[in-house]
Amino acid sequence: MSANNFRWSCLAACLCLCGVTGAAAAAGDPKSCASIDDDSARLACYDAAVGRSLRPSTAAPAAAPAAAKSVQRQAPASAPASVPVASAQAPAAAAAKDPVAEFGLSDSARAARDPVKAAQAAAAPQSVTAKVISVRWRKYGEFVVTLDNGQVWEQTEPMPSAIVKVGDVVTVKKALFGSFTLVTAGRIGTKVRRLD
């Protein structure tokens, strides 16, 4: 084949290709572009079919997918290292937030599950001593005292021997099973709960 014939053959092929692209674009059917083998011609067909104009420079967009693929290939190498850490932390966090999971555990078992919480509990005071600044009475004779530190405590059951007055210095201390006892100025202990 002569060089002249080769040029005419290439030109004819290009015209045919443009004819296919133009027909697909005119039809507005991107599915018809799938049969085109040449990548750039197929892309031009899709762009024409959906009404998108070609950009003058196609080199940069072509390079972008290659860079994205290289980033995707590198990402899985570091991803597995973080998966076990997250999966290991999830059950511990769920157990710490679930009060039902801690039901029935001893203090030492709770400390083993959540050392930070145990350290905070150990650092908390076992008793508080303060002055009574106001006293009011409930329907059945239980007192409600406001202390000078801002705390408000209510007697849980009436106890006539536990007398408190404004100006008394009282001590509230931890008792069994998470309860609290208020010791009056006369050294009488009575069960109380904190209101504020």
Phi and psi restraints in degrees (value plus and minus 20) as a CYANA .aco file:
   2 SER   PHI     -99.3   -59.3
   2 SER   PSI     144.9   184.9
   3 ALA   PHI     -83.6   -43.6
   3 ALA   PSI     -54.6   -14.6
   4 ASN   PHI     -85.2   -45.2
   4 ASN   PSI     -66.9   -26.9
   5 ASN   PHI     -82.5   -42.5
   5 ASN   PSI     -58.5   -18.5
   6 PHE   PHI     -81.7   -41.7
   6 PHE   PSI     -62.5   -22.5
   7 ARG   PHI     -83.1   -43.1
   7 ARG   PSI     -61.6   -21.6
   8 TRP   PHI     -87.3   -47.3
   8 TRP   PSI     -54.8   -14.8
   9 SER   PHI     -86.8   -46.8
   9 SER   PSI     -63.1   -23.1
  10 CYS   PHI     -82.8   -42.8
  10 CYS   PSI     -62.1   -22.1
  11 LEU   PHI     -83.9   -43.9
  11 LEU   PSI     -60.3   -20.3
  12 ALA   PHI     -85.4   -45.4
  12 ALA   PSI     -60.7   -20.7
  13 ALA   PHI     -83.6   -43.6
  13 ALA   PSI     -62.4   -22.4
  14 CYS   PHI     -82.2   -42.2
  14 CYS   PSI     -61.7   -21.7
  15 LEU   PHI     -84.9   -44.9
  15 LEU   PSI     -59.7   -19.7
  16 CYS   PHI     -83.7   -43.7
  16 CYS   PSI     -63.9   -23.9
  17 LEU   PHI     -82.0   -42.0
  17 LEU   PSI     -64.2   -24.2
  18 CYS   PHI     -83.5   -43.5
  18 CYS   PSI     -54.8   -14.8
  19 GLY   PHI     -84.9   -44.9
  19 GLY   PSI     -61.6   -21.6
  20 VAL   PHI     -84.6   -44.6
  20 VAL   PSI     -65.5   -25.5
  21 THR   PHI     -81.7   -41.7
  21 THR   PSI     -64.5   -24.5
  22 GLY   PHI     -84.5   -44.5
  22 GLY   PSI     -59.4   -19.4
  23 ALA   PHI     -84.9   -44.9
  23 ALA   PSI     -63.2   -23.2
  24 ALA   PHI     -85.1   -45.1
  24 ALA   PSI     -61.3   -21.3
  25 ALA   PHI     -87.2   -47.2
  25 ALA   PSI     -58.6   -18.6
  26 ALA   PHI     -85.9   -45.9
  26 ALA   PSI     -58.0   -18.0
  27 ALA   PHI     -91.2   -51.2
  27 ALA   PSI     -43.1    -3.1
  28 GLY   PHI      51.9    91.9
  28 GLY   PSI       3.6    43.6
  29 ASP   PHI    -133.1   -93.1
  29 ASP   PSI      83.1   123.1
  30 PRO   PHI     -84.1   -44.1
  30 PRO   PSI     -42.3    -2.3
  31 LYS   PHI     -83.1   -43.1
  31 LYS   PSI     -51.2   -11.2
  32 SER   PHI     -89.9   -49.9
  32 SER   PSI     -36.4     3.6
  33 CYS   PHI     -96.5   -56.5
  33 CYS   PSI     -36.9     3.1
  34 ALA   PHI     -83.5   -43.5
  34 ALA   PSI     -44.9    -4.9
  35 SER   PHI     -99.7   -59.7
  35 SER   PSI     -26.0    14.0
  36 ILE   PHI    -101.2   -61.2
  36 ILE   PSI     107.2   147.2
  37 ASP   PHI     -99.1   -59.1
  37 ASP   PSI     -57.6   -17.6
  38 ASP   PHI     -92.6   -52.6
  38 ASP   PSI     106.7   146.7
  39 ASP   PHI     -80.5   -40.5
  39 ASP   PSI     -68.3   -28.3
  40 SER   PHI     -88.8   -48.8
  40 SER   PSI     -55.1   -15.1
  41 ALA   PHI     -89.1   -49.1
  41 ALA   PSI     -59.5   -19.5
  42 ARG   PHI     -84.3   -44.3
  42 ARG   PSI     -61.3   -21.3
  43 LEU   PHI     -83.5   -43.5
  43 LEU   PSI     -62.6   -22.6
  44 ALA   PHI     -81.9   -41.9
  44 ALA   PSI     -57.6   -17.6
  45 CYS   PHI     -85.1   -45.1
  45 CYS   PSI     -65.9   -25.9
  46 TYR   PHI     -81.0   -41.0
  46 TYR   PSI     -65.3   -25.3
  47 ASP   PHI     -79.9   -39.9
  47 ASP   PSI     -63.1   -23.1
  48 ALA   PHI     -87.8   -47.8
  48 ALA   PSI     -56.5   -16.5
  49 ALA   PHI     -86.8   -46.8
  49 ALA   PSI     -55.1   -15.1
  50 VAL   PHI    -115.7   -75.7
  50 VAL   PSI     -16.5    23.5
  51 GLY   PHI      62.3   102.3
  51 GLY   PSI       2.2    42.2
  52 ARG   PHI    -118.1   -78.1
  52 ARG   PSI     110.0   150.0
  53 SER   PHI    -101.0   -61.0
  53 SER   PSI     130.2   170.2
  54 LEU   PHI     -95.5   -55.5
  54 LEU   PSI     122.6   162.6
  55 ARG   PHI    -105.4   -65.4
  55 ARG   PSI     131.9   171.9
  56 PRO   PHI     -83.4   -43.4
  56 PRO   PSI     -57.4   -17.4
  57 SER   PHI    -131.3   -91.3
  57 SER   PSI      93.9   133.9
  58 THR   PHI    -125.3   -85.3
  58 THR   PSI     -18.5    21.5
  59 ALA   PHI     -90.3   -50.3
  59 ALA   PSI     -62.0   -22.0
  60 ALA   PHI     -87.2   -47.2
  60 ALA   PSI     -65.5   -25.5
  61 PRO   PHI     -83.6   -43.6
  61 PRO   PSI     -51.9   -11.9
  62 ALA   PHI     -88.1   -48.1
  62 ALA   PSI     -52.9   -12.9
  63 ALA   PHI     -95.6   -55.6
  63 ALA   PSI     -48.8    -8.8
  64 ALA   PHI     -82.8   -42.8
  64 ALA   PSI     -65.6   -25.6
  65 PRO   PHI     -81.1   -41.1
  65 PRO   PSI     -54.5   -14.5
  66 ALA   PHI     -84.5   -44.5
  66 ALA   PSI     -61.1   -21.1
  67 ALA   PHI     -86.2   -46.2
  67 ALA   PSI     -58.9   -18.9
  68 ALA   PHI     -84.3   -44.3
  68 ALA   PSI     -58.9   -18.9
  69 LYS   PHI     -84.8   -44.8
  69 LYS   PSI     -59.5   -19.5
  70 SER   PHI     -86.5   -46.5
  70 SER   PSI     -54.7   -14.7
  71 VAL   PHI     -87.5   -47.5
  71 VAL   PSI     -60.8   -20.8
  72 GLN   PHI     -85.2   -45.2
  72 GLN   PSI     -54.8   -14.8
  73 ARG   PHI     -88.8   -48.8
  73 ARG   PSI     -53.0   -13.0
  74 GLN   PHI     -99.4   -59.4
  74 GLN   PSI     -49.9    -9.9
  75 ALA   PHI     -79.8   -39.8
  75 ALA   PSI     -64.5   -24.5
  76 PRO   PHI     -80.7   -40.7
  76 PRO   PSI     -43.8    -3.8
  77 ALA   PHI     -83.4   -43.4
  77 ALA   PSI     -58.2   -18.2
  78 SER   PHI    -110.9   -70.9
  78 SER   PSI     -40.1    -0.1
  79 ALA   PHI     -83.3   -43.3
  79 ALA   PSI     -65.8   -25.8
  80 PRO   PHI     -80.2   -40.2
  80 PRO   PSI     -47.5    -7.5
  81 ALA   PHI     -85.1   -45.1
  81 ALA   PSI     -52.8   -12.8
  82 SER   PHI    -105.2   -65.2
  82 SER   PSI     -38.8     1.2
  83 VAL   PHI     -83.9   -43.9
  83 VAL   PSI     -68.2   -28.2
  84 PRO   PHI     -82.8   -42.8
  84 PRO   PSI     -54.2   -14.2
  85 VAL   PHI     -84.0   -44.0
  85 VAL   PSI     -67.0   -27.0
  86 ALA   PHI     -84.8   -44.8
  86 ALA   PSI     -62.2   -22.2
  87 SER   PHI     -89.4   -49.4
  87 SER   PSI     -49.2    -9.2
  88 ALA   PHI     -94.4   -54.4
  88 ALA   PSI     -54.3   -14.3
  89 GLN   PHI     -97.1   -57.1
  89 GLN   PSI     -49.1    -9.1
  90 ALA   PHI     -80.8   -40.8
  90 ALA   PSI     -69.5   -29.5
  91 PRO   PHI     -84.0   -44.0
  91 PRO   PSI     -57.4   -17.4
  92 ALA   PHI     -84.4   -44.4
  92 ALA   PSI     -62.7   -22.7
  93 ALA   PHI     -86.4   -46.4
  93 ALA   PSI     -59.6   -19.6
  94 ALA   PHI     -85.0   -45.0
  94 ALA   PSI     -60.4   -20.4
  95 ALA   PHI     -87.3   -47.3
  95 ALA   PSI     -56.6   -16.6
  96 ALA   PHI     -89.1   -49.1
  96 ALA   PSI     -52.1   -12.1
  97 LYS   PHI    -107.7   -67.7
  97 LYS   PSI     -34.6     5.4
  98 ASP   PHI    -113.8   -73.8
  98 ASP   PSI      87.8   127.8
  99 PRO   PHI     -86.4   -46.4
  99 PRO   PSI     -47.0    -7.0
 100 VAL   PHI     -86.8   -46.8
 100 VAL   PSI     -54.0   -14.0
 101 ALA   PHI     -84.9   -44.9
 101 ALA   PSI     -46.1    -6.1
 102 GLU   PHI    -112.5   -72.5
 102 GLU   PSI     -25.2    14.8
 103 PHE   PHI     -81.4   -41.4
 103 PHE   PSI     108.0   148.0
 104 GLY   PHI      67.2   107.2
 104 GLY   PSI     -23.8    16.2
 105 LEU   PHI     -99.0   -59.0
 105 LEU   PSI     126.4   166.4
 106 SER   PHI     -95.3   -55.3
 106 SER   PSI     147.9   187.9
 107 ASP   PHI     -80.3   -40.3
 107 ASP   PSI     -58.4   -18.4
 108 SER   PHI     -88.5   -48.5
 108 SER   PSI     -56.0   -16.0
 109 ALA   PHI     -88.4   -48.4
 109 ALA   PSI     -58.8   -18.8
 110 ARG   PHI     -83.9   -43.9
 110 ARG   PSI     -60.4   -20.4
 111 ALA   PHI     -82.9   -42.9
 111 ALA   PSI     -57.6   -17.6
 112 ALA   PHI     -86.8   -46.8
 112 ALA   PSI     -55.1   -15.1
 113 ARG   PHI     -95.7   -55.7
 113 ARG   PSI     -57.6   -17.6
 114 ASP   PHI    -158.0  -118.0
 114 ASP   PSI      65.1   105.1
 115 PRO   PHI     -80.8   -40.8
 115 PRO   PSI     -53.9   -13.9
 116 VAL   PHI     -85.7   -45.7
 116 VAL   PSI     -65.8   -25.8
 117 LYS   PHI     -83.7   -43.7
 117 LYS   PSI     -58.7   -18.7
 118 ALA   PHI     -85.2   -45.2
 118 ALA   PSI     -59.0   -19.0
 119 ALA   PHI     -85.6   -45.6
 119 ALA   PSI     -59.0   -19.0
 120 GLN   PHI     -85.6   -45.6
 120 GLN   PSI     -60.7   -20.7
 121 ALA   PHI     -85.5   -45.5
 121 ALA   PSI     -58.4   -18.4
 122 ALA   PHI     -88.1   -48.1
 122 ALA   PSI     -52.5   -12.5
 123 ALA   PHI     -99.1   -59.1
 123 ALA   PSI     -36.7     3.3
 124 ALA   PHI     -87.9   -47.9
 124 ALA   PSI     125.2   165.2
 125 PRO   PHI     -87.1   -47.1
 125 PRO   PSI     129.8   169.8
 126 GLN   PHI    -107.7   -67.7
 126 GLN   PSI     -38.9     1.1
 127 SER   PHI    -174.2  -134.2
 127 SER   PSI     139.9   179.9
 128 VAL   PHI    -154.2  -114.2
 128 VAL   PSI     110.9   150.9
 129 THR   PHI    -132.5   -92.5
 129 THR   PSI     111.7   151.7
 130 ALA   PHI    -175.1  -135.1
 130 ALA   PSI     149.7   189.7
 131 LYS   PHI    -117.3   -77.3
 131 LYS   PSI     120.5   160.5
 132 VAL   PHI     -97.5   -57.5
 132 VAL   PSI     105.8   145.8
 133 ILE   PHI    -128.3   -88.3
 133 ILE   PSI     -37.2     2.8
 134 SER   PHI    -176.3  -136.3
 134 SER   PSI     131.0   171.0
 135 VAL   PHI    -154.9  -114.9
 135 VAL   PSI     113.9   153.9
 136 ARG   PHI    -154.9  -114.9
 136 ARG   PSI     145.0   185.0
 137 TRP   PHI    -141.7  -101.7
 137 TRP   PSI     122.2   162.2
 138 ARG   PHI    -105.9   -65.9
 138 ARG   PSI     157.4   197.4
 139 LYS   PHI     -77.9   -37.9
 139 LYS   PSI     -60.3   -20.3
 140 TYR   PHI    -121.5   -81.5
 140 TYR   PSI      -4.7    35.3
 141 GLY   PHI      78.9   118.9
 141 GLY   PSI     -16.6    23.4
 142 GLU   PHI     -94.6   -54.6
 142 GLU   PSI     119.8   159.8
 143 PHE   PHI    -111.7   -71.7
 143 PHE   PSI     135.0   175.0
 144 VAL   PHI    -146.7  -106.7
 144 VAL   PSI      98.5   138.5
 145 VAL   PHI    -132.9   -92.9
 145 VAL   PSI     122.9   162.9
 146 THR   PHI    -129.3   -89.3
 146 THR   PSI     108.0   148.0
 147 LEU   PHI    -117.4   -77.4
 147 LEU   PSI     143.7   183.7
 148 ASP   PHI     -91.0   -51.0
 148 ASP   PSI     -27.6    12.4
 149 ASN   PHI    -111.9   -71.9
 149 ASN   PSI     -16.5    23.5
 150 GLY   PHI      75.0   115.0
 150 GLY   PSI     -29.7    10.3
 151 GLN   PHI     -97.7   -57.7
 151 GLN   PSI     126.4   166.4
 152 VAL   PHI    -141.3  -101.3
 152 VAL   PSI     105.3   145.3
 153 TRP   PHI    -142.4  -102.4
 153 TRP   PSI     121.1   161.1
 154 GLU   PHI    -139.1   -99.1
 154 GLU   PSI     114.9   154.9
 155 GLN   PHI     -89.7   -49.7
 155 GLN   PSI     114.7   154.7
 156 THR   PHI    -103.2   -63.2
 156 THR   PSI     -42.7    -2.7
 157 GLU   PHI    -170.3  -130.3
 157 GLU   PSI     127.9   167.9
 158 PRO   PHI     -84.2   -44.2
 158 PRO   PSI     120.4   160.4
 159 MET   PHI    -167.4  -127.4
 159 MET   PSI      77.9   117.9
 160 PRO   PHI     -78.5   -38.5
 160 PRO   PSI     -46.5    -6.5
 161 SER   PHI     -98.0   -58.0
 161 SER   PSI     -36.5     3.5
 162 ALA   PHI    -108.0   -68.0
 162 ALA   PSI      72.6   112.6
 163 ILE   PHI    -121.9   -81.9
 163 ILE   PSI     110.0   150.0
 164 VAL   PHI    -147.4  -107.4
 164 VAL   PSI     124.5   164.5
 165 LYS   PHI    -155.6  -115.6
 165 LYS   PSI     139.0   179.0
 166 VAL   PHI     -81.0   -41.0
 166 VAL   PSI     113.0   153.0
 167 GLY   PHI      78.6   118.6
 167 GLY   PSI     -35.7     4.3
 168 ASP   PHI     -87.9   -47.9
 168 ASP   PSI     125.4   165.4
 169 VAL   PHI    -118.3   -78.3
 169 VAL   PSI     100.2   140.2
 170 VAL   PHI    -140.3  -100.3
 170 VAL   PSI     141.1   181.1
 171 THR   PHI    -144.3  -104.3
 171 THR   PSI     108.9   148.9
 172 VAL   PHI    -126.8   -86.8
 172 VAL   PSI     105.2   145.2
 173 LYS   PHI    -151.4  -111.4
 173 LYS   PSI     138.0   178.0
 174 LYS   PHI     -87.8   -47.8
 174 LYS   PSI     122.9   162.9
 175 ALA   PHI    -145.0  -105.0
 175 ALA   PSI    -187.7  -147.7
 176 LEU   PHI     -90.4   -50.4
 176 LEU   PSI     131.1   171.1
 177 PHE   PHI      37.2    77.2
 177 PHE   PSI      14.3    54.3
 178 GLY   PHI      57.6    97.6
 178 GLY   PSI      -7.4    32.6
 179 SER   PHI    -112.2   -72.2
 179 SER   PSI     154.3   194.3
 180 PHE   PHI    -153.9  -113.9
 180 PHE   PSI     126.9   166.9
 181 THR   PHI    -140.9  -100.9
 181 THR   PSI     112.6   152.6
 182 LEU   PHI    -119.3   -79.3
 182 LEU   PSI     104.4   144.4
 183 VAL   PHI    -120.2   -80.2
 183 VAL   PSI      98.4   138.4
 184 THR   PHI     -94.5   -54.5
 184 THR   PSI     154.8   194.8
 185 ALA   PHI     -83.3   -43.3
 185 ALA   PSI     -46.9    -6.9
 186 GLY   PHI    -107.4   -67.4
 186 GLY   PSI      -7.1    32.9
 187 ARG   PHI      47.4    87.4
 187 ARG   PSI      10.1    50.1
 188 ILE   PHI    -122.8   -82.8
 188 ILE   PSI     109.4   149.4
 189 GLY   PHI    -117.8   -77.8
 189 GLY   PSI     117.6   157.6
 190 THR   PHI    -161.1  -121.1
 190 THR   PSI     126.0   166.0
 191 LYS   PHI     -92.1   -52.1
 191 LYS   PSI     115.7   155.7
 192 VAL   PHI    -157.2  -117.2
 192 VAL   PSI     142.1   182.1
 193 ARG   PHI    -153.2  -113.2
 193 ARG   PSI     129.2   169.2
 194 ARG   PHI    -104.0   -64.0
 194 ARG   PSI     111.6   151.6
 195 LEU   PHI    -117.3   -77.3
 195 LEU   PSI     -53.2   -13.2
